[in-house]
Amino acid sequence: MRASRWAVYLLGILAALALTVALAFAFMHPPAEDLLLLALLFGFTGSASALIGFVSHRLGWWRRLRSLNQTLTLGYIVAAVLTLINVWITARLMFINQEHDLTLAGLLLLFAGGISVSFGYFLSASLTHALRAVVRAASRVSQGDFSTRVRVEGRDEVAQLAQAFNAMAARLETADGEARALDAARRDLVAWASHDLRTPLASLRAMLDALADGVVTDPETVARYVRQSQAEIVRMNALIDDLFELAQMDTGSLTLRCDAGSLSDLISDTLEGFTARAQARGIALRGSVASGVDPVWMASDKISRVLQNLIENALRHTPGGGEIQLRAEVLNGMALVSLKDTGEGIAPDDLPRIFDRFYRGDAARSRSHARAGFDGGGAGLGLAIAKGLIEAHGGRIWAESVPGHGTVMKFTLPKSGGHNTVSGPA
């Protein structure tokens, strides 16, 4: 493209030179020596004009101005200067015939005008070349190639347009990546939900078929099958509730009815609810609340759900004889809740993903807990729901863990607020 612009520019100068010499011969009939000198003179001034255009292009001065108006105005000034220089030099050396001065002056102006037009075309072509690059890039983006970028040269409006285009393409590329990740997450959600519903349904169907067909008749086994069936129904109901809550978060329809509540009471009630299960597994469950924590601006039912999910997760991964400590305090004007367990900890590779939906970390570890009979290993939604609820409150949740030395789950909540909120996508 750059070579073609130079070719047109040089051809324009050569065409102006040839036309001027031809008209001089046709109207003035000068001697051959004078015509040759005239051609050489025009060739010299034309070459000088081409050299000025080349140097200007290499320096790129027209791309360094902040406005196309300034660029074009400066281009007109340069073209006018070139015209005057060509006329002045040639007029000083006019030697053909004084009677033809007027004709010669007209031809000189024609020649200088041709050079000016060629220079103007070269300048405008340099500007429109950058605009065409933006157009081609926009076409590639429209076809889905969001990695397309435009080279930014200069500081004028064309350069600003290229910068704005690159910023837009970068945002589109990010949005496309997020959309792809969301689509993959949704497919995973459907697959995991189907799996986690199919397993208890198969177990439930097998036990009910055995009861209905009379395969199991002794009272003890029948009672055990009934209890297991009820447990599977509870598991499926909990999973459906979790999926419904996640759907509300995704659609932004989860309303948090917040008020100034007692976090101390929530912690006390939650610990009391899990005491029997912890004792049955030989796990010490303790809690403490520092002074000044209450009141906390929150939806009490949702924060209670968060505490339950965190303790449920800690119990799942803390062996018998271990300990779980739940503590609340005030930090930088926020209520900080910490849940520390003495479980096996979380591997560094798993730690960034523990709040992802259906993520269960080490598959072998999940199966070991399932064989132990504790909640079937979990559906992998508890921490994702906790994250969504905490962030909907304007807080933050995270985990700190060293493999073999337990895990600490932490989240913050604002201590003051003024209205109910509706959560956006989690």
Secondary structure, 3 states (H helix, E strand, C coil): CHHHHHHHHHHHHHHHHHHHHHHHHHHHCCCHHHHHHHHHHHHHHHHHHHHHHHHHHHHCHHHHCCCHHHHHHHHHHHHHHHHHHHHHHHHHCCCCCHHHHHHHHHHHHHHHHHHHHHHHHHHHHHHHHHHHHHHHHHHHHHCCCCCCCCCCCCCCHHHHHHHHHHHHHHHHHHHHHHHHHHHHHHHHHHHHHHHHHHHHHHHHHHHHHHHHCCCCCCHHHHHHHHHHHHHHHHHHHHHHHHHHHHHHHHHCCEEECCEEECHHHHHHHHHHHHHHHHHHCCCEEEEEECCCCCCEEECHHHHHHHHHHHHHHHHHCCCCCCEEEEEEEEECCEEEEEEEECCCCCCCCCHHHCCCCCCCCCHHHHHHHHHCCCHHHCCCCHHHHHHHHHHHCCCCEEEEECCCCCEEEEEEEECCCCCCEEECCC
